[in-house]
Amino acid sequence: MDRMILQSLAVALGLGLLVGFQREWSARHVAGIRTFTLITVFGAINAAINAQTGGWLLAFGLAAVAAILVTRYRLRCAENGAEPGLTTLMAGMVMYSVGAAAGLGHTLVAVVGGGGTAALLQWKRPLHNFVQRLGEAEFRGIIQLALIALVILPLLPNESYDPYGVINPFEIWLMVALIVGISLGGYIGFKFWGASAGAIICGVLGGLISSTATTVSYARRSRRSADIAGMAAVVLLIASTIVFGRVLVEIAVVAPGILATVSPPLLAMMAVMILISALAHHVEAGEFKPPPVDEDPAEIKAAVIFGLLYAGVLFAVAAVKEHFGDVGLYVVAALSGLTDMDAITLSTAQMIKKGNLDVDMGWRMILIGALSNLVFKFGVVAMLGSPKLRARLAIAFGAAFLGGVAILLFWP
């Protein structure tokens, strides 16, 4: 028991020194390295003897620390005539709680809390710069994501309402939150790096936001300016490659247990796409411009449309499997992958996870959807793009399609 107490005090001492050092180094407004160390150790000691005092000592200690910090804060304001900020005051309260967690034996909570506090305090300038660079559209997207994930999601029932047991409102909306989060992340990445992005970053951001939308935009641009056909081909190839990385991330989030089995053939297809993209990037040259993005990356309307599409694919896969067998499933995968890979990926991963679909058939459905998506995007380029872009992508997408077919036919 004494050894555990000594260990908790040592953890509290180290974490207090860490955060106190950061405060002392950055700006000693209210408390410095010794004060933070003492506050954290005080919390650990109070927690260690709390049971012998009827349980009131921890609360009393917290009130005492708050009173001391507030008093010091007010004196500092009176001395300088300006408020030094509340960050140090709140950090002191947090570190008392960190010390208490260590004293109660919750070492992991204490280490994560103390280390996270030190990192948060040190990242003041990058965090402030990040917030200042965000515009109204990004803030609106973040709020909408919070509405989708933190308000609507917990209210939905977590049970199935269809004869096949696949239409679960909670799980469907969880997928909506995942896709909106990925797209919003790509949008914010565009805001920070898009203005000076090269072909690789343009393609990555285009794949994260929407490879199909990126295809439409660059196809139109190539028709207006034929000399950017090489650049457009590289961007569209990279965006189409990122789709496979996005698919693997979605599977890892939704059904991590099947990732090791499903990922090898998909990684092989991604390797084919990377090789083709690298060759195109080596051959082509031009002035690279960032991909366009929507003004509202997390629009609720778009989220609802995706949710309906995802539910429809889930239901169609279950119904076809029940009544028409394996051939019908491949048709569903090809149709659903034409314009969107997220729905077929997430629905297939969910069904494999629940044991309603064989793993081997699952990855084949996802790959068929991806090949169907390539065909659709080439059709977009054929209709909207310049002859030069069409010729380049006919070769590149054709090679990728043949590689995918070879994986489907010969993968063990």
Contacts in CASP RR format, 6 or more apart in sequence:
PFRMAT RR
TARGET T0000
AUTHOR 0000-0000-0000
METHOD contacts of the structure
MODEL  1
MDRMILQSLAVALGLGLLVGFQREWSARHVAGIRTFTLITVFGAINAAIN
AQTGGWLLAFGLAAVAAILVTRYRLRCAENGAEPGLTTLMAGMVMYSVGA
AAGLGHTLVAVVGGGGTAALLQWKRPLHNFVQRLGEAEFRGIIQLALIAL
VILPLLPNESYDPYGVINPFEIWLMVALIVGISLGGYIGFKFWGASAGAI
ICGVLGGLISSTATTVSYARRSRRSADIAGMAAVVLLIASTIVFGRVLVE
IAVVAPGILATVSPPLLAMMAVMILISALAHHVEAGEFKPPPVDEDPAEI
KAAVIFGLLYAGVLFAVAAVKEHFGDVGLYVVAALSGLTDMDAITLSTAQ
MIKKGNLDVDMGWRMILIGALSNLVFKFGVVAMLGSPKLRARLAIAFGAA
FLGGVAILLFWP
4 105 0 8 1.000
5 48 0 8 1.000
5 103 0 8 1.000
7 107 0 8 1.000
8 44 0 8 1.000
8 47 0 8 1.000
8 48 0 8 1.000
8 99 0 8 1.000
8 102 0 8 1.000
8 103 0 8 1.000
8 104 0 8 1.000
8 105 0 8 1.000
8 107 0 8 1.000
8 110 0 8 1.000
9 41 0 8 1.000
9 44 0 8 1.000
9 45 0 8 1.000
9 48 0 8 1.000
9 102 0 8 1.000
9 103 0 8 1.000
11 44 0 8 1.000
11 99 0 8 1.000
11 102 0 8 1.000
11 107 0 8 1.000
11 110 0 8 1.000
11 111 0 8 1.000
12 40 0 8 1.000
12 41 0 8 1.000
12 43 0 8 1.000
12 44 0 8 1.000
12 98 0 8 1.000
12 99 0 8 1.000
12 102 0 8 1.000
12 103 0 8 1.000
12 110 0 8 1.000
13 37 0 8 1.000
13 40 0 8 1.000
13 41 0 8 1.000
14 37 0 8 1.000
14 40 0 8 1.000
15 40 0 8 1.000
15 95 0 8 1.000
15 98 0 8 1.000
15 99 0 8 1.000
15 102 0 8 1.000
15 110 0 8 1.000
15 111 0 8 1.000
15 113 0 8 1.000
15 114 0 8 1.000
15 115 0 8 1.000
15 118 0 8 1.000
16 36 0 8 1.000
16 37 0 8 1.000
16 39 0 8 1.000
16 40 0 8 1.000
16 41 0 8 1.000
16 95 0 8 1.000
16 98 0 8 1.000
16 114 0 8 1.000
17 33 0 8 1.000
17 36 0 8 1.000
17 37 0 8 1.000
18 114 0 8 1.000
18 115 0 8 1.000
18 118 0 8 1.000
19 36 0 8 1.000
19 40 0 8 1.000
19 91 0 8 1.000
19 92 0 8 1.000
19 95 0 8 1.000
19 114 0 8 1.000
19 115 0 8 1.000
19 117 0 8 1.000
19 118 0 8 1.000
19 121 0 8 1.000
20 31 0 8 1.000
20 32 0 8 1.000
20 33 0 8 1.000
20 35 0 8 1.000
20 36 0 8 1.000
20 37 0 8 1.000
21 33 0 8 1.000
22 118 0 8 1.000
22 121 0 8 1.000
22 122 0 8 1.000
23 29 0 8 1.000
23 31 0 8 1.000
23 32 0 8 1.000
23 33 0 8 1.000
23 36 0 8 1.000
23 88 0 8 1.000
23 91 0 8 1.000
23 121 0 8 1.000
24 32 0 8 1.000
24 33 0 8 1.000
26 121 0 8 1.000
26 122 0 8 1.000
26 124 0 8 1.000
27 84 0 8 1.000
29 76 0 8 1.000
29 84 0 8 1.000
29 85 0 8 1.000
29 88 0 8 1.000
30 69 0 8 1.000
30 72 0 8 1.000
30 73 0 8 1.000
30 76 0 8 1.000
30 84 0 8 1.000
30 88 0 8 1.000
30 89 0 8 1.000
31 39 0 8 1.000
31 69 0 8 1.000
31 72 0 8 1.000
31 88 0 8 1.000
31 92 0 8 1.000
36 91 0 8 1.000
36 92 0 8 1.000
36 95 0 8 1.000
39 65 0 8 1.000
39 92 0 8 1.000
39 95 0 8 1.000
39 96 0 8 1.000
40 95 0 8 1.000
40 96 0 8 1.000
40 98 0 8 1.000
40 99 0 8 1.000
40 102 0 8 1.000
41 99 0 8 1.000
42 61 0 8 1.000
42 65 0 8 1.000
42 96 0 8 1.000
42 99 0 8 1.000
43 58 0 8 1.000
43 61 0 8 1.000
43 96 0 8 1.000
43 97 0 8 1.000
43 99 0 8 1.000
43 100 0 8 1.000
43 103 0 8 1.000
44 99 0 8 1.000
44 100 0 8 1.000
44 102 0 8 1.000
44 103 0 8 1.000
45 103 0 8 1.000
46 57 0 8 1.000
46 58 0 8 1.000
46 60 0 8 1.000
46 61 0 8 1.000
46 100 0 8 1.000
47 58 0 8 1.000
47 99 0 8 1.000
47 100 0 8 1.000
47 101 0 8 1.000
47 102 0 8 1.000
47 103 0 8 1.000
47 104 0 8 1.000
48 103 0 8 1.000
48 104 0 8 1.000
49 57 0 8 1.000
50 57 0 8 1.000
50 58 0 8 1.000
50 104 0 8 1.000
58 100 0 8 1.000
61 96 0 8 1.000
62 93 0 8 1.000
62 96 0 8 1.000
62 97 0 8 1.000
65 92 0 8 1.000
65 93 0 8 1.000
65 96 0 8 1.000
66 93 0 8 1.000
69 88 0 8 1.000
69 89 0 8 1.000
69 92 0 8 1.000
69 93 0 8 1.000
70 89 0 8 1.000
73 84 0 8 1.000
73 86 0 8 1.000
73 89 0 8 1.000
76 84 0 8 1.000
77 83 0 8 1.000
77 84 0 8 1.000
87 121 0 8 1.000
87 124 0 8 1.000
91 117 0 8 1.000
91 121 0 8 1.000
94 113 0 8 1.000
94 114 0 8 1.000
94 117 0 8 1.000
95 114 0 8 1.000
95 117 0 8 1.000
98 110 0 8 1.000
98 113 0 8 1.000
98 114 0 8 1.000
98 117 0 8 1.000
99 110 0 8 1.000
101 107 0 8 1.000
101 109 0 8 1.000
101 110 0 8 1.000
101 113 0 8 1.000
102 110 0 8 1.000
103 110 0 8 1.000
120 127 0 8 1.000
133 191 0 8 1.000
133 192 0 8 1.000
134 142 0 8 1.000
134 188 0 8 1.000
134 191 0 8 1.000
135 191 0 8 1.000
137 295 0 8 1.000
137 296 0 8 1.000
137 297 0 8 1.000
138 184 0 8 1.000
138 187 0 8 1.000
138 188 0 8 1.000
138 191 0 8 1.000
138 297 0 8 1.000
140 296 0 8 1.000
140 298 0 8 1.000
141 184 0 8 1.000
141 296 0 8 1.000
141 297 0 8 1.000
141 298 0 8 1.000
142 184 0 8 1.000
142 298 0 8 1.000
144 180 0 8 1.000
144 298 0 8 1.000
144 299 0 8 1.000
144 300 0 8 1.000
144 303 0 8 1.000
145 177 0 8 1.000
145 180 0 8 1.000
145 181 0 8 1.000
145 184 0 8 1.000
145 298 0 8 1.000
147 300 0 8 1.000
148 173 0 8 1.000
148 176 0 8 1.000
148 177 0 8 1.000
148 180 0 8 1.000
148 298 0 8 1.000
148 300 0 8 1.000
148 303 0 8 1.000
149 177 0 8 1.000
152 173 0 8 1.000
153 170 0 8 1.000
153 173 0 8 1.000
153 174 0 8 1.000
153 177 0 8 1.000
156 169 0 8 1.000
156 170 0 8 1.000
156 173 0 8 1.000
157 169 0 8 1.000
157 170 0 8 1.000
158 168 0 8 1.000
158 169 0 8 1.000
158 170 0 8 1.000
158 171 0 8 1.000
159 168 0 8 1.000
159 170 0 8 1.000
160 166 0 8 1.000
160 167 0 8 1.000
160 168 0 8 1.000
161 167 0 8 1.000
161 168 0 8 1.000
161 169 0 8 1.000
162 315 0 8 1.000
162 318 0 8 1.000
164 315 0 8 1.000
164 318 0 8 1.000
164 319 0 8 1.000
164 322 0 8 1.000
165 318 0 8 1.000
166 314 0 8 1.000
166 315 0 8 1.000
166 317 0 8 1.000
166 318 0 8 1.000
166 347 0 8 1.000
166 350 0 8 1.000
166 351 0 8 1.000
166 356 0 8 1.000
167 311 0 8 1.000
167 314 0 8 1.000
167 315 0 8 1.000
171 350 0 8 1.000
172 307 0 8 1.000
172 310 0 8 1.000
172 311 0 8 1.000
172 314 0 8 1.000
173 307 0 8 1.000
175 254 0 8 1.000
175 306 0 8 1.000
175 307 0 8 1.000
175 310 0 8 1.000
175 342 0 8 1.000
175 346 0 8 1.000
176 303 0 8 1.000
176 304 0 8 1.000
176 306 0 8 1.000
176 307 0 8 1.000
176 310 0 8 1.000
178 250 0 8 1.000
178 253 0 8 1.000
178 254 0 8 1.000
178 346 0 8 1.000
179 303 0 8 1.000
179 306 0 8 1.000
179 342 0 8 1.000
179 346 0 8 1.000
180 298 0 8 1.000
180 303 0 8 1.000
181 298 0 8 1.000
182 208 0 8 1.000
182 246 0 8 1.000
182 249 0 8 1.000
182 250 0 8 1.000
183 208 0 8 1.000
183 209 0 8 1.000
183 210 0 8 1.000
183 297 0 8 1.000
183 298 0 8 1.000
184 297 0 8 1.000
184 298 0 8 1.000
185 208 0 8 1.000
185 297 0 8 1.000
186 205 0 8 1.000
186 206 0 8 1.000
186 208 0 8 1.000
186 209 0 8 1.000
186 297 0 8 1.000
187 209 0 8 1.000
187 293 0 8 1.000
187 294 0 8 1.000
187 297 0 8 1.000
187 298 0 8 1.000
189 205 0 8 1.000
190 197 0 8 1.000
190 205 0 8 1.000
190 206 0 8 1.000
190 209 0 8 1.000
190 290 0 8 1.000
190 291 0 8 1.000
190 293 0 8 1.000
193 201 0 8 1.000
193 205 0 8 1.000
194 201 0 8 1.000
194 202 0 8 1.000
194 205 0 8 1.000
194 290 0 8 1.000
195 290 0 8 1.000
197 205 0 8 1.000
197 288 0 8 1.000
197 290 0 8 1.000
198 288 0 8 1.000
198 290 0 8 1.000
199 231 0 8 1.000
199 234 0 8 1.000
199 235 0 8 1.000
199 238 0 8 1.000
199 281 0 8 1.000
199 288 0 8 1.000
200 238 0 8 1.000
200 281 0 8 1.000
201 290 0 8 1.000
202 235 0 8 1.000
202 238 0 8 1.000
202 288 0 8 1.000
202 289 0 8 1.000
202 290 0 8 1.000
202 291 0 8 1.000
203 214 0 8 1.000
203 234 0 8 1.000
203 235 0 8 1.000
203 236 0 8 1.000
203 238 0 8 1.000
203 239 0 8 1.000
203 242 0 8 1.000
203 291 0 8 1.000
204 238 0 8 1.000
204 239 0 8 1.000
204 242 0 8 1.000
205 290 0 8 1.000
205 291 0 8 1.000
206 213 0 8 1.000
206 214 0 8 1.000
206 235 0 8 1.000
206 239 0 8 1.000
206 242 0 8 1.000
206 291 0 8 1.000
207 214 0 8 1.000
207 238 0 8 1.000
207 239 0 8 1.000
207 240 0 8 1.000
207 242 0 8 1.000
207 243 0 8 1.000
207 246 0 8 1.000
208 242 0 8 1.000
208 246 0 8 1.000
209 291 0 8 1.000
209 293 0 8 1.000
209 294 0 8 1.000
209 297 0 8 1.000
211 236 0 8 1.000
211 239 0 8 1.000
211 240 0 8 1.000
211 242 0 8 1.000
211 243 0 8 1.000
211 373 0 8 1.000
211 377 0 8 1.000
212 339 0 8 1.000
212 340 0 8 1.000
212 373 0 8 1.000
212 376 0 8 1.000
212 377 0 8 1.000
212 380 0 8 1.000
213 292 0 8 1.000
213 294 0 8 1.000
214 235 0 8 1.000
214 236 0 8 1.000
214 239 0 8 1.000
214 291 0 8 1.000
214 292 0 8 1.000
215 236 0 8 1.000
215 239 0 8 1.000
215 377 0 8 1.000
215 380 0 8 1.000
215 381 0 8 1.000
216 380 0 8 1.000
216 384 0 8 1.000
217 291 0 8 1.000
217 292 0 8 1.000
218 232 0 8 1.000
218 235 0 8 1.000
218 236 0 8 1.000
218 291 0 8 1.000
218 389 0 8 1.000
219 232 0 8 1.000
219 380 0 8 1.000
219 381 0 8 1.000
219 383 0 8 1.000
219 384 0 8 1.000
219 385 0 8 1.000
219 389 0 8 1.000
220 384 0 8 1.000
220 385 0 8 1.000
221 228 0 8 1.000
221 232 0 8 1.000
221 289 0 8 1.000
222 228 0 8 1.000
222 229 0 8 1.000
222 232 0 8 1.000
222 385 0 8 1.000
222 386 0 8 1.000
222 388 0 8 1.000
222 389 0 8 1.000
223 384 0 8 1.000
223 385 0 8 1.000
223 386 0 8 1.000
226 386 0 8 1.000
226 387 0 8 1.000
226 388 0 8 1.000
227 286 0 8 1.000
228 286 0 8 1.000
228 287 0 8 1.000
228 289 0 8 1.000
229 386 0 8 1.000
229 388 0 8 1.000
229 389 0 8 1.000
229 392 0 8 1.000
230 280 0 8 1.000
230 284 0 8 1.000
230 285 0 8 1.000
230 286 0 8 1.000
230 388 0 8 1.000
230 389 0 8 1.000
230 392 0 8 1.000
231 284 0 8 1.000
231 285 0 8 1.000
231 286 0 8 1.000
231 287 0 8 1.000
231 288 0 8 1.000
231 289 0 8 1.000
232 389 0 8 1.000
233 280 0 8 1.000
233 284 0 8 1.000
233 389 0 8 1.000
233 392 0 8 1.000
233 393 0 8 1.000
233 396 0 8 1.000
234 277 0 8 1.000
234 280 0 8 1.000
234 281 0 8 1.000
234 284 0 8 1.000
234 288 0 8 1.000
235 288 0 8 1.000
235 291 0 8 1.000
236 377 0 8 1.000
236 381 0 8 1.000
236 393 0 8 1.000
237 273 0 8 1.000
237 276 0 8 1.000
237 277 0 8 1.000
237 280 0 8 1.000
237 393 0 8 1.000
237 396 0 8 1.000
238 277 0 8 1.000
238 281 0 8 1.000
239 291 0 8 1.000
240 273 0 8 1.000
240 373 0 8 1.000
240 374 0 8 1.000
240 377 0 8 1.000
240 397 0 8 1.000
240 400 0 8 1.000
241 270 0 8 1.000
241 273 0 8 1.000
241 274 0 8 1.000
241 277 0 8 1.000
243 341 0 8 1.000
243 370 0 8 1.000
243 373 0 8 1.000
244 266 0 8 1.000
244 267 0 8 1.000
244 269 0 8 1.000
244 270 0 8 1.000
244 273 0 8 1.000
244 370 0 8 1.000
245 270 0 8 1.000
246 341 0 8 1.000
246 342 0 8 1.000
247 266 0 8 1.000
247 341 0 8 1.000
247 345 0 8 1.000
247 366 0 8 1.000
247 370 0 8 1.000
248 259 0 8 1.000
248 263 0 8 1.000
248 266 0 8 1.000
248 267 0 8 1.000
248 270 0 8 1.000
250 342 0 8 1.000
250 345 0 8 1.000
250 346 0 8 1.000
250 349 0 8 1.000
251 258 0 8 1.000
251 259 0 8 1.000
251 262 0 8 1.000
251 263 0 8 1.000
251 345 0 8 1.000
251 349 0 8 1.000
252 259 0 8 1.000
254 346 0 8 1.000
254 349 0 8 1.000
254 350 0 8 1.000
254 353 0 8 1.000
255 349 0 8 1.000
255 350 0 8 1.000
255 352 0 8 1.000
255 353 0 8 1.000
257 353 0 8 1.000
258 349 0 8 1.000
258 352 0 8 1.000
258 353 0 8 1.000
258 359 0 8 1.000
261 359 0 8 1.000
261 363 0 8 1.000
262 349 0 8 1.000
262 352 0 8 1.000
262 359 0 8 1.000
262 362 0 8 1.000
262 363 0 8 1.000
262 366 0 8 1.000
265 363 0 8 1.000
265 364 0 8 1.000
265 367 0 8 1.000
265 407 0 8 1.000
265 411 0 8 1.000
266 363 0 8 1.000
266 366 0 8 1.000
266 367 0 8 1.000
268 407 0 8 1.000
268 411 0 8 1.000
269 367 0 8 1.000
269 370 0 8 1.000
269 403 0 8 1.000
269 404 0 8 1.000
269 407 0 8 1.000
272 399 0 8 1.000
272 400 0 8 1.000
272 403 0 8 1.000
272 404 0 8 1.000
272 407 0 8 1.000
273 400 0 8 1.000
276 396 0 8 1.000
276 399 0 8 1.000
276 400 0 8 1.000
280 392 0 8 1.000
280 396 0 8 1.000
284 392 0 8 1.000
306 340 0 8 1.000
306 342 0 8 1.000
306 343 0 8 1.000
307 343 0 8 1.000
309 336 0 8 1.000
309 340 0 8 1.000
309 343 0 8 1.000
310 342 0 8 1.000
310 343 0 8 1.000
310 346 0 8 1.000
310 347 0 8 1.000
312 343 0 8 1.000
313 332 0 8 1.000
313 336 0 8 1.000
313 343 0 8 1.000
313 344 0 8 1.000
313 347 0 8 1.000
314 347 0 8 1.000
314 350 0 8 1.000
314 351 0 8 1.000
316 332 0 8 1.000
316 336 0 8 1.000
317 329 0 8 1.000
317 332 0 8 1.000
317 333 0 8 1.000
317 347 0 8 1.000
317 348 0 8 1.000
317 351 0 8 1.000
317 357 0 8 1.000
317 365 0 8 1.000
318 351 0 8 1.000
318 356 0 8 1.000
320 328 0 8 1.000
320 329 0 8 1.000
320 331 0 8 1.000
320 332 0 8 1.000
321 329 0 8 1.000
321 356 0 8 1.000
321 357 0 8 1.000
326 361 0 8 1.000
329 361 0 8 1.000
329 365 0 8 1.000
330 364 0 8 1.000
330 365 0 8 1.000
330 368 0 8 1.000
332 344 0 8 1.000
332 365 0 8 1.000
333 344 0 8 1.000
333 348 0 8 1.000
333 364 0 8 1.000
333 365 0 8 1.000
333 366 0 8 1.000
333 368 0 8 1.000
333 369 0 8 1.000
333 372 0 8 1.000
334 368 0 8 1.000
334 369 0 8 1.000
334 371 0 8 1.000
334 372 0 8 1.000
335 372 0 8 1.000
336 343 0 8 1.000
336 344 0 8 1.000
336 347 0 8 1.000
336 369 0 8 1.000
337 343 0 8 1.000
337 344 0 8 1.000
337 369 0 8 1.000
337 370 0 8 1.000
337 372 0 8 1.000
337 373 0 8 1.000
337 376 0 8 1.000
338 369 0 8 1.000
338 372 0 8 1.000
338 373 0 8 1.000
338 375 0 8 1.000
338 376 0 8 1.000
339 373 0 8 1.000
339 376 0 8 1.000
340 373 0 8 1.000
341 366 0 8 1.000
341 369 0 8 1.000
341 370 0 8 1.000
341 373 0 8 1.000
344 365 0 8 1.000
344 366 0 8 1.000
344 369 0 8 1.000
345 366 0 8 1.000
348 357 0 8 1.000
348 362 0 8 1.000
348 365 0 8 1.000
348 366 0 8 1.000
351 357 0 8 1.000
351 362 0 8 1.000
352 358 0 8 1.000
352 359 0 8 1.000
352 362 0 8 1.000
357 365 0 8 1.000
364 408 0 8 1.000
367 404 0 8 1.000
367 407 0 8 1.000
367 408 0 8 1.000
368 408 0 8 1.000
371 401 0 8 1.000
371 404 0 8 1.000
371 405 0 8 1.000
374 397 0 8 1.000
374 398 0 8 1.000
374 400 0 8 1.000
374 401 0 8 1.000
375 397 0 8 1.000
375 401 0 8 1.000
377 397 0 8 1.000
378 393 0 8 1.000
378 394 0 8 1.000
378 397 0 8 1.000
378 398 0 8 1.000
381 389 0 8 1.000
381 390 0 8 1.000
381 393 0 8 1.000
382 390 0 8 1.000
END
